[in-house]
Amino acid sequence: MKRFDLELAVGFFLVIGILAMGYISIKLGKLEVIGQEGYTVYATFAKAGGVKAGAGVEIAGVEVGKVKSIRLDDSYQALVELVINQNVKLQEDAIASVRTKGLIGEKYIQISPGGSDKIIAAGGKIRETESAIDIEEVISKYAFGTVQ
């Protein structure tokens, strides 16, 4: 009987340990198990330059959403689907830019708020965008003397 109690206790702690590891993995990996709450807006970029699904969306350095997906639209531009937190309202004249964290860091979307009274509705589109800066292109222009 004592051996059975010991095995039961070890099994119980093993299950608790596995559940704790799963929880920590989800939290540290910033995974969404059920789905992120928020509303969807779209932005079109000439060059999305390294932005991936799951990248952050920031306003003034504060993360306010995530990039849900990136695909090519009919005009061969990058259509980026953003999920913005419910409590954040974007003005109609907001500007979305592709930025880099650090010198060789990850790409994210930075939104500069506008001054309009009109708010972008769910499923709406951010009209003003700034594409990613291609460092290789800038260096090659400088190297070959075509910088103006």
Summary of the structure (lengths in Angstrom):
residues: 148
radius of gyration: 22.2
end to end distance: 85.6
largest distance: 85.6
contacts: 358
relative contact order: 0.18
helix: 24%
strand: 32%
